[in-house]
Amino acid sequence: NDLHLRAQAADDGDSQWTDDLELALHNGALLLARTAIDKGLIMYERDKQVEFHIEHHSRLYWFEFDALLYEKLCRERAVDRDLANEDELEAEELAKIKRASAIVFQIANCYPEALYFQKNEATDESWYFFRVDFPHDAPSVKGTFTGAQIASATEFKKRLLSLAQGALYSGTGKHLDKLMDAQTFGIKDVATVDFVGYSPDHKAYIFGDLAVRSGEVTMANAEDYFEFPKLRVKTTQRSIRMDIQRDHEAYRTEWLQWLWTCFGTNGVVALTFWFGSLFANQIRSAHKSFPFLEATGEAGAGKTTLLTFLWKLLARSDYEGFDPAKSSKAGRARAMGQTSGMPVVLLEGDRDSPDKAHAKSFEWDELKDYYGGGTLATRGVRNGGNETYEPPFRGTIVISQNAAVDASEAIMTRIVKLHFRKPNATTESRQAADNLNALQVDDLSHFLIKAVRAEGQVMETFAERVRFYETRLRENKDLRMERLIKNHSQMLALLDGLRQVIDVPEHMVVATRQALVNMAMERQSAISADHPLVNEFWETYEYLESLGNGERPIVNHSRDKQRIAVNLNDFIAMAARHNQPVPDLKVLRCYLRDSRRHKLIDPNLTVNSAIKLDSFDKGVAVRCWVFEKKS
């Protein structure tokens, strides 16, 4: 109707009406055609093409019209009827002759249709997305074909059979070329991502069959992609299952009190981290980092209960994480690249088991670059050139294990640490834990939609509050490391952002803020302290030196009262003689270089020994680790 109104306004109403009416009658005739040849003849009459494909009752046919045969039959019929020329033949006779001049045969027992073209710009991979319809009551099948598969009749036949059960293409390469030319010329283009979650390039959250952009929720259309203004996008990641509850009335809100009863401030900090992970890409873009979360504690402290509950808030059920010691480096890179704006939970494995081939392949230091969203892995692009694909890490890191993480200072300073102790269970806490476990993903996953729809307000609050908290934490003179201040300021700001999405009671907020400040202080103390093995070394050293009653040295070869010179082999022998713990020298050498109690001057210095003397009571030369003695 709008077309007709515009045509009338342009004084072209009759022409527009005639054209539209002609097209409508043509489409109606095609719809009512009883056979494939009837349909082909109707299409021939309109376009005068002599060969083309036809879809009829969800089968693919090929139509050919022999114009020479048609003219020959017309002449012969005119002669038989003693007519002056073929123009005098009746319409019914002409229709019969046209039918006799046409041929239709089936080239597929189904109807494959190219819907759109999809390409991954990063890897230079591309596919054509097809829908295959059947004449029987089986549902349509959707899948992808590569350019090579639609360029060869043999490859097309193989791919069609593997994609759709019993779907058989029997046409030739010529038929396929014509079919693909008709279906792919000017075809729609759809951008793809190979993960679920937030796409920084498209500024949208893409979750399988649901997407959110600028606070607007969009469902995937019948062709499995999301259509936004000037953007069509879809995810090719199908291994991550998400069950998102779209009905806000089904969302239950009483879980926060149960979480507080079971886990207190630790639960709210973990919740804040899960919530903040949704905005990690935006935060890294502005602030160049996002902290790691470490959750340690003895078995039975409730870590698994907490993690499975938090995953339900992000629409993933019966999931906790994976053990990095059980995977190869390539496998870890792929697992970490499947999601964006979501936590990647690394679970503790049996590190000492000799049967685990990959246990030694994992080191905590390989996570270092992920703090700022570094590269997961470098892979070559199969295009004959020297291009590479380096997907960035778009998620966040959560480490859950019984023992504390033992890693370099670079890793330790990136961590916000939670420690869980076995609770003194009460009737109330047991009931709260049972209630959390009983909640289903359908009861909680609307939280995900609420959170990402509030992206604008959350990021505005975060940007304002993170500066405030950084200033406040810098006023604390005991907090000396800038990275710790930055990490815990971000968590404090995200706690304020969480209040934009759910109602967090004031007493929980106050207690959690204080807990985060205490966590920053504890982390500063932990980083300032020596490694346990180094502490053990110095305690053993002091014990052995005390055996000389301050009158003669036992393991300190130095004659300079301001230095300590230790020959590690002599030290090990003396410690064993006095039943003191004997560390592994290879490991000890590694950690002694970072000693804080007494700072290392040189690990290989020759000194005039105050312990070992020659026959003239003069010190002999001994190679030692030399430290500056701290009073």
N, C-alpha and C positions, 0 to 999 in steps of 0.2 A: 504493500500500500504506500509506503514511503517513497518507493521508486516511482510509482505512478503520480504521486503528488508533486514530486520534483520535476517529472517530465511535463506535467501540465503547466507548472510554473514557467517552464522553458518553452512553452508553446509547441511541445513535441509529444503531447499526450497520446494521440492516435497511433503514432509510430511505436512508442514504447509499449502501449497496450497490445498492439498487433504482435510485436516480437515476443513479449512475455506469454501471450496466449498460445502462440505457435510452439514455444518451448515447453509450456505446460502440457499441451496436447501430445507432444512428442514423448515427454517423460511418462505420461500416463499410458501411452501405447506400449512403451518398453515394459512398464510394470505389468501390463495385462497380457503380454505376449505369452502364448502357451508353449511354444517350442523355441529351441535355440535358433533354428533357421528363420522363424518368424521375427525374432528379435534382431537377427543380423540384417534381414532385409529392411527393417524399419531404420536401422542405423545407416545402411547404405543409401537409402533414399535421401537422408538429410545431408550426409557429408560426401557421398559419392566416392568413398575410399573402397578399393577393390579387395583389400585384405586387412583383417584386424582381429583382435581377440574379443571374446564375449564372455561375460559372467552370466550364467543362467542356473538358477536353483543351486547356487554355491558350487558349481562345477565350472571349469575353465575350458572354453571351446575356441576353435579357430575357424573363422569365416573367410571364404574366398568367393569372389564373383568374377565369372569369365565374361568380359564385355564382348569379346569376339564371338563367342558362342551365342550370346544373347542377340547380337545383330544378325547372325546367320539364321537363328530360329525365327526371328521376326520376319526376315525376307521370305523364308520358306512358307511360313504361315500366311503371309500376304498373297503369295503366288497361289497357294491352295484355295484361298478365298476369292481369287480373281480381283484383288484390290490394287489400286493404282500404286500405293506405297504403304509402308509400315504404319504411318501415322493414322491410318483409318482403322487400325485394330482396336477392338473394344478394351476397356480398362481391365476387365476380368481376364481376357486372353493375355494381355501384357503381364498381369500379375502371375499367371501360370508359367509363362515363358521365363520371367525373372526367377521364379522359384526353381525352374529346371536348370537355370544357368548358375545357380549358387550351390556351394557345398559347405557343409559344417561337419567338423569332427572334434572329438574330445581330446585335449592335450594334457589334462590333469583331472583327477577324480575329486578335486577340492578346488578352492579358490584362494590362492596366495595374493595378498595385496600389500605393497610397500606403503607404509604410513608416513615415515619420516626418516631423515638422515641424522645420525648421532655421531659425534666425534669427541675424543678426548685430546684436547690441544697439547697437554703436557707430554703424552706418550706418542702422539701422532697416530693413534689407532682410530679407526672409524668403522661404522656398521650401518646397515640399512635395517630398520625395524619393521617386521612384517606381522600381519595378522593372517592366519590361515583358517578359513571357514569350511565347514563340511555340509554335505547334503543330508546327512543323518542327524540324530539328535545330540551328537557329541558337542561339547562346548568349543568355542574358538580357541586356537592356540596362538600365542604370541612369542616371537623370538627374533634373533638377529641373524643377518647374513652379511658376510664380508663382501667387499667389491669383487674379489676373485670368485666367490661362490655364485654371484649373479651374472658373471661374465661368461661362464661355461655351463652348457646344458648338463654335462655329466656331473659337475660339482654341485649345481643347483639341485639336481635330482637326489644326490646323496644327502645334502644338508636338509632338504625338505623331508626326506624319509626319517632322518634322525630327530628332527624337530617335532614332527606331528605323526602320530601313529597311523600307519597305513596310507599316508599322503604320497601319491605317486605322480610324478611329472613324466609324460611320455612324448613331449614335443621335441622339436629340433632346436639347434642353436639359433636359427633364423627366427623361429617363433619366440624364443626367449628374448632375443635382442629387441624385437618389436614391442613385446610386453613390457620390458624394463624401460624402454624409451618412453612409452606412454605413461608409466607409473612414476618414474623417477625424475623426469624433466620438470624443473621448478618445484621439487619436493621440499617440504618444510624442513628446517634445520633445528635440531634440539641439542643444547649443550649438556654435557654429562659430567658427573663427579663419581669417583670410585670409592666413596665412603658415605656414611650417614652422619648427620649432624650439621654443624655450621659451615657454610661455604663462604670464605672471605671474599672470593672473586664475585659472587653473586649476592652477597649480603643477605643470605636467606638460610633458614634452618630447614634441612631436607631430611625427612624421616620416612622413607619408604612410600607410603600412600598419603602422607600428610606433610605439608610444608608451611612455614610461617615466615613472612617477610614484612618488615615494618609494622609488626603487630597484627597483621591480617593472616588469618588461617585459610589455606587453600588446599583442596583435595585434589589428588591425581585424577586426570580425566580418563575417559575410556581408552585412550591410547597410552596410558601409563606415564605421562609426564605432567609437569606443573606449568601452567601458563600465567605469567605475570606480564604487566605492561612492558613491551619491548624485550621480553625474555621468555624463552622456553627452556626448561631444565629438568633433568631427572637424575637419579642415582642408579648406578649399575651394581651397587653392593647389595647382595641378596642373602648373605650368610648371617647378618645381624637381624634377629627378630625383635621387633618392638610392637608392643600392644598398647596403643595410646587411647586412653579414654577421652572421647570428645565431649561427652555429656557432663557439664559442670555439676549437675544435680547428683550424679553418682559419686562425686568426690567427697571423701571423708576427711574431716579436719581434726578429729580428736587424737590423731597419732602423735602430735607434738608433745603433749603431756606425758604420754606413755614413753616416748623417747627420752624425755627429761628424767622420768622416774627410774628408768633402767640405766642410763649412761651419764646423766648430768651434763656438765659443761663439755665433756669429751664428745658426747652425742651431738651437741649443737655445733661444735667446731667442725666435726666430720660432715654434718649437714651443710654447713656454710661452704665447705670445700667442694662438695658435690654440686651445690648450687652455683658457685663461682666458676666451676669447670665449664659451664654452659657459655660463659663469656670470656674464656681464657684467650681466645684468638684476638678479641677486641682489646683485652688488657695488654697482651704482649705487643700488639701493634702500637699502643701508646706508651707503655712502660718497659717494654723489652724483656719482660720476665714474668713468670708465674711460678709460685713455689711448689715443691713436692710435699706430699703428706706421708708421714710414717706412723703406722699404728702397730705398736708392739704390746706384748703382755703375755702372761702365762696362758697355757691351754685352759679353756673353760671360762675365760674372762668375758666372752660375748662378742668377740670381733666378727665372727662369721654371721651371727644374728644381725649385727649392725650393718655389715656390708650388703647382705642380701636385701635388707629393708631399704637401704638407700638406693639400690639399683631399681627397686620397684617404683620409686619416685620418678626415675628416668625411663620407665616403661620396659624394663628388662626383668623377666622373672627367672627364678632358679639359676642365677648367675652370681659368681663371686669374683673370679679373675683367673689368671693362669700363672703357672710356675715358669719363670724364665730359664731355670736350670734344666728344664725338660725340652727346650726348643733350641734350634739352631739360630744363628744371628739373622739369617734371612727370614726364618719363620717369625722371629720376634718383630722384625721390621714390618712384616705384613700384618701381623696381629695388631700392632700399634697404629697402623695406618688405616684400619677399617672404620674408625670413628673419628669425629672431630667435635671439639667442645664437650668431651665426655672423659671421665677418668679411665686410665688404663691401670688396672690393679695387678700388681706383681705379688704373687703368693710365695711363701717360703717353701723351699724344697729341701730334700735331704742332701745337703751339700757334700757330705762325706762319703756318700755311696759310690763305690768303684764302678757300679753298673751303669751309671748315668753318663753317657758319652758326652753330653753337652754341658755338664755341670761346670767344667773348667772353662767353657767357652764364654761364660757370662761374667762380666765384671761390672761393679756398680758405676765405674767411671764412664762406661759407654752411655750412661743416661745424662751425662753432664750437659751436652748440647741441647737436650730437650727442654731445659729450663727456659731458654729463650726461643723455643720452637725451631730447633736446628733440623738438619737433614736426617731422615730415617736411614736411607741407604742410597747408593748410587747405582743405577742400572743403565745398561746400554739400550738405545732405541733401535729397533730393527728396521733401519731404513737405508742401509748401505753407507751412511755417513758416520761422523764421530759424535753425534749428539748423545746426550745422556739425560736420564730422568731422575731427578732428585726430589722426591716428595718430602715436604716438611712435616714435622711432628705437630699435629693440630690438637692433640688431647692434653691431658694432665697426668701426672705420675702419682700413684698411691702405692706404698710399700706396706704389706701386711705380713708380719711374721712374729714368732715368739721372742727371738733374740733381737737386740738392738742392731741397727745397721752398723757394720764395721767397714768404713770406707775412708777415702781421702778427705781432707778438709774442704776441698772444692765441692764434694757431694754433701758433706755434713752441713755446710752453710746454706745449702739450697732447701733444707728440710724444715717443715713445721712438724714437730713431734708430739704424738699422743701416746700415752702409756696407760694400758688398761690393767687393773688389778681385779682379782676374783672378788666379787661383791659379797657382802653379808646379806644373803637373800632374805627378803621378807615376803609375807603374803602379798603385799601390794606390788613389789617389784616382780615377783613371779607372774602375777596376773598381767602386769604391763608387758612383760616379755612374751607371754602367750598371746596377748592381743596383737603385738607387732608381728609375730610369726603368722598369725591367722589372717592378717590383711592380704588381700590379693592385689595383683598389679592393676586390675580394673578399678579398685578402690582408691588408688594413689596416683596413677600415671597422669591424671589431669593436671597435677602439679607442674609437669613438664611444659604443658601449653601455657599455663599461667605465668611461668617464669620467662619463657622466651618471648611471649607477647609484651612483657614489661621491659624488654631490652632497653628501650630509650630511657625510661625512668631510672632503671638500675645503673646504667652506665653514667648517667648524669650525677646520681648520688655518689657513685664510686669515685668519679673524678674529683668531686668536691671534698669528700671525706678522707681520701687517702693522703692528701697533702696535710690535712689537719693532724692525722694520727702520726705521720712521719715526723712532724714538728714536735709533737708531744713525746714520742719515744726518744728522739735525739736529746731531749732535756734530761733523760736518765743517763747519768755519767757511767753507770755500770754496763750500758749497752754501747760497745765500741765498734762493732762490725756493721757496716752500712747495709750489707746484704740481709742480715737478720732484721734490721729495722724495716727494710723494704718489704720483706716477706710477711712479717706480722702486721704491718700497716695495711697491706692488701687484704689480709684476712679480716681485720677489724672493719675496713670499709665495706667488704662484702657482707659482713653481718648486718650492717646498716642497709645494704641493698636488699638483703633477704626480707627485711621488714616491709619493703615495697610490695612483696608478693604474698606473704603470710603474716598473720598477727602473732608476733613473738612477745610474750609478757615481759614487762620491764625488769622483773627480778632475774629472768633468764639472761637478758641482754647484759645487765650489769655484771653478773657472775661470769658470763662468758668473756666479756671484755677483760676482766681481771685475770682470768685463766690464760688468755692469749698473751698478756703482758708477762705473766709468770713463765709461760712457755718460752718466750723470747729470752728471759733472764737465764733459764736453765740451759737453753741451747748455747748461750754465750759462755756459760761456765764449762759445758761439755767440750766446746771447741778449744777453750783456753787450757784445758787439762791435757796431760800426756796420754798416749795410748796405754791401755792396761798392761801390755807387755813391757813398755818402757817404765811404767811405775814399778812393776815387779822387779825389773833390773836394778833400779836405784835403791829399792828397799833391800834387795839382797846385797848390793854394794855397801850400803851403810851398815848392815849387820856384820859383814865380813870385816870391814874396817874397824868396827867396834871391838873385834877380837884382839886387836893390838893394844887396847886400852889407851889409845891416843899417843902411845910412845913410839910405835913403829908401824909403818904402812903394811897392809896385807895384799891389796890389789892395786893400789894407786902408785904408779911408778914415778910420778912427777915430783921433782924437788921444789917446784914453784908452788907456794901455798895457795896461789890464786887459780891453780889449774888442777884438773883431774886427768890422769893418763892411764887408760886401761887397755891391757892386752886381752882381747876377748877370749883367746884360747886358755890363757892362764886363769881368767875369771871363771870360765866354765869348769875347769879342773878344780879350782878352789871351792866353788859352789857345790860341786858333787861330793867333795871330801867332807863338807859340813852339812850334808843332807838338805841343801837348799834347792828350790825348783830350778831346773836347767832348761832355758828356752832353746828353741831351734835357732842356731846362729844365722842361717840364711834369712829368716823372718826378722830376727832381732836387728840385723844390720840395716834392714829397710826402714824400721820405725825409729831407730836411734838417731837418724839424721834430722828428725823433726823434734828432738828432745827439747822440752821447755824448762824443766826443772834446772838442768845445767845445759847451756847452749853449746852445741858442737862447734869446735874451732877447725879441726882437721881429722878426717878418719884414717889417715895414714902418715903419721908423723913419727920420726925417730927421736926418742928422748933418752937422756942419761938416767938410767933406772936407779931409783932409790931403794929398790928391793933386791934386784939381782946384782951381786958384786963379784969382781974377779978375785984372784989370789992376792992382789995388792989392796983389797977393800975399796976398789974404785968401781963406780957404776958401769955396767955394760950397756951397749946400745940396744934398745928394744922398740919395735914398731908398735905404736899404740893409737887408740882413738882418744883424742885430746879434747876436753871440754873446759869451758870457762866455769870456774867454781862459784856458785851463787851462795852468798852467806845466808 
